[in-house]
Amino acid sequence: MNPVSAIYLRLPNWIGDVCMSLPSLEAVLSTDLPVVVCAKAWARDLLSGYGLAGFVEMSGRWREDRAAVHAFRKKAAHAHPRGLLLPDSLSSAMVFSFAGIPSAGYRDDGRSLILRWPMAKPTGGLHAVESWYHLTAQALRRWGCPTPPPVPPRQLGLRFTDAHRQDACDALQVAGLTEGDFVLVAPTATGLHKGRVKVWPHFDALVQRLQAAGQKVVMCPPAAESDAARANAPTAVCLAPMKLGAFATLTQLAGLVVCNDSGVSHLAAAAGARQVTLFGVTQRERTGPWSSHATCLGSAQGWPALEEVEENVLAMLQVQY
């Protein structure tokens, strides 16, 4: 087998999934081979603290994505690259295959014939972090590359840049806030889960109770979710939208983050922020925040009561102060 000249890593398409892929990214980078990340455009800023050999934007249209990956590979003169596909989709396998990159991935969606190294998914209900990390370790072993420790670290360990921190600090200064003196809430979550709303229904009441207890409560939704956030928590201070790296830094600067099981929960986990994540329709064992600083309330069978959330939040803030 020819020596590996580069690893092309296809990351998932959702913010939370990219955060949960960070241990896999670190494992690939630890090989000291050039690593080219292929992901949605917004991931470029989030991952700007990593020493990547390149970043190829994925549009979700496989012919365009194949052309972009092929053009990058040709320009970089990677003679013997390997591809690692974290998404399970057939289209992601087609992109790398038709770009001339033999790839490893889980054998889902009828793509076993396209993958050079199709892997069987492990049984046992692994967390998403563990599942992708297992795939990464198996692929690196098959390629003769250095392999990571057998289990992923307990922290996601997002690498921040000076620009991330400066943008977050500038936003706090404009709002008259300082590090640690505010609660960051995220009262939105996009889409449905099996037809069920993923947003805890008591954010407005919680915000008002925290304000009555003397807490400053802030939110910073993306532009597309601003109206929904204002409707769900109308009395919270609303900061202007930020890029993902700055927002992740903002979660770290907050005294506490309160959010749904959403991208915000995973960004906070990636930043090592103190957080309370609320569940009502999703399984925390599979997609909960991968962090020792997270408190999870509720379950896939039902949301936690307002009083339970308030009690936990105030207790955590009391410990903080």
N, C-alpha and C positions, 0 to 999 in steps of 0.2 A: 504494500500500500504506500502511495506517495505521501510524503510528510504534509501535514495540514498547513495551508498557507494563511487561512483566516477562518473565523467562525461568524456566520451570519445568523443572528438571533432574531426570530420573529416574535415580538411581544404581543400580548392580547390587545383587544380593542377598547377595553374599559379602564377608566382611571384606577379603580380599586384593584383590578386584576394586574395592572402594571406594577402597582405598589407591592402586591403579593408576589410578584416575579423578581423582586430585587435580590433575594438570596441566590436565585438562579443566575442573574446577571453577574453577581460578585463571583460565583463559582466559575463562570466562563472567563471572566477577566483574570482570575487567578492563574490561568494557564499561561499568561504572558503572550498569548497569540493576539494578533489584531482582531478586534471584535467590532462588527458592524451591526448596529441595531436597526431593525426594520419595524416601524411602528407609526401610529397616527401622529399627525403634525404636532399636536399639543404636548406630546411626550418629549420633544426636543428640549424644551425649557426645563422640564422636571428633571431630566437626566443630564443637564449641562455640567454637573459636577463630576461626571464620570469620564475617565480617559478612553473615550471611544475612538476607533479608527475611522468611523463614519456613521452617519445617520441617514437612512433612506425613508422618506415619507411614504406612508401607505394610504391610498385613497379608498380602498375597499373594492375597487374595480380591477379584477385580476389581470387583465391584459395590460392596463396602464402600470400596475404594480410590477408585473413581470418585466416590462420594458425599463422601469426605473432601476430595479435590482440588477438587471443585465448590464445596463449602461454603467452603473457604479462599479460592478465587478470588472468590466472591461477596462475602465479608466484606472482602477486600482491595481490591475494586473495580478489578481489573485488566481494563480494557476490551479490550485487544488483546495478550494474552500469546502467547508462543511456547513450545513444548515441545521439549526435547531428550531423546531416549530412548537411553541407553547400552545397556540390555538389548535383546536381539534378539527377545524374546517377543511373540507376538500379544497377550497379555493386557495388557502394559504399553502398547501402542499403543491398545488399546480404552479403557483407563482415561482417558488424556488426550483421546482423540477424543470420548468421551461426556461428558466434563467441559467440553467446549467449548474445548479448547486445541489449535489446529493444531500439528502436530509434525513434527520431522525425526528420522530414524533410518535404520539400515541396513535394506534391503529383504529381510529374512529372514522365515521362518515364515508366508509368505503374507499379509503385512500391507501390501503396497505400496498397496492401494486405500484403506487407513485413514490412511496417512501423507500429510500435505500435501507434504512434501519427502522422498521416498524417495531414499536414497543408495546407490550401488553400493559394495560393500566393495572396498578396494584389494587388488591382488594383490601377491605377494612375501613372504608370511609375516611380516607385521609383528608386533612385540611388542604385547601387549594395550594397553600405555600409548600406543603410537604409533597403534594402530587407533582407539581412542576419541578421541585428540587430533585425528586427521585428520577424523573425523566432526564434532567440535566446530567446527573451523576452517571446514569446508565449510558448516555450518549458519549460523554467524555471518556468513559472506560472503553467503549467500543472503538473509539478513535485513537486509543493509546495516549491520551492526554492525562495530565495530573488530575486526580479526582478529589473532590472536596470531602470534608468530614461527613460521616454517615447521616447526620441529622442537621437540619438548618439551624442557624442561630435563632434565639428567641426574639431578637429585635431585627426589624427590617433594615435599619441603618441607612436611610436616605442620605446621600452626600449633598450638602448644601454648598452654594457659592456665596461669595461676598455680595454679589448683586441680589441674590434672593433675600438675604438678611437686610440689606439696605432698603430695598423696596418695601419690605414689611415694616421696618422701623419708620420709614417716611410716612406710611399710611397711619401708623399709630400717632405720630406727632401731629399730623393734620387733624386727627380726631380728638386730640388732647388726652391720649391714653399713654400709659407706660407699661412696660413688661410686667406681667403677673397680676395687674389690677383689674382684669376684666374676664368675664365668662364669654366664650365664643360659642354661639349656637348655630346649628345648621338645620333649619326646619323644613328642608325639602329633600326629595329623593326622586330621581327621574324614573318613569316607566312603572309598570306593574309587575308583581311577582305572582304568577299563576292567577291573574285576574284580580289580585288584592293590592290595595294601596300600601306603599312602603313607608308612609309618613306617620309618625306618632301623632295622635290627634290633640295633644294638650300643650303644645309649645307656647301658645299665647298665655295660658294660665300660668305655666311655669315661669315664663319671663317676668310676668307681673309680680309673682311671689318673690322671685329673686331680687327684683328691683325694690320691693317693699322691705327686703332684708338688707338693703344697702349695697347690693351688687350692681356693677356696671355690666350690661349685657349687650353684646355686639354680634352682628352677623356680617358675612361678606360673600353673598351668593354670586355665582356667575351671572352675566347679563341675561341669559335666557331664562334664569330661574328667579330673577329679581322680583317680579310681580307676585309669584307664588310665595316667596319668602316673606314679603311685606304683608301678604294676606294672613299667613300663618303665625307671624310674630310682629304685629304692627308697631309695638312700642320699643322694639330693640333698635339700637343704633345701627344703621346700615352703611358699611364702608363700600367704597367703589370697588368693582371687580378687579382681581389681580391675576397674574399668571400663576400657574400651578406651583412653581418653586417658591414664590413669595407667599402664596397662601399656606403652603405646608409649613413655612417658617412662622407664619402667624399663629398656627395651632400650637407651635412650640412656645411662643411668647405669651399665650393665654394662660390664665390661672387654671382653667379647665375648659375642655371642649365637650359639648353635649350635642349628640347627633344621632341620626338614624343609621341603620346598617346601609351605608352608602359609600361613595367615593371619598367623602370627607372623613369617614371613620378610618379608612385605610391610609389616607394622607396623614392623618394625625398619628396613626400607628407607625408609619414610615418615619415621621419626625420624632418619635419618642415622646409625644405629648401626653399629658394626663387627660383621660377622656372617660366619658360615660356614653356607651353606645346602646341604643334602644332597639329591641327586636319585637316584632309582632307577626311577621309572615315568613321570615327567612331563618335558616339554621345557622346558629352561631358556631356550631362545631365544624361547619364546612367553610363559611365565609366570614366568620367573626374577625375582629381586629387581631392581628398577630403581634401582640405587645403585652409585656408584663405590667404596663402602666394603664391598662384598660379595665374598666368595670362594665360588665354586660348585664343588662336588665331585660326581662321579658324572654319570650321564646317564639318559636314558629307557631305555637298554639294560641298566643295572645299577647297583647301589649301590657307593659307594666302600668300600674295605677299612677296617677299624678302624685299622690302622697308618697309613694315609694321612691319615685324619681327625685322629688324635692328633698326628701330625707337624705338620700345618698349624695346628692349634689352638695347640699349644705355641709354635710359631714366631711366630704373631701375638701371643700373650700376651707373649713375650719382647720383641718390638718395642714393645709398649705400655708395658712396665715399664722 
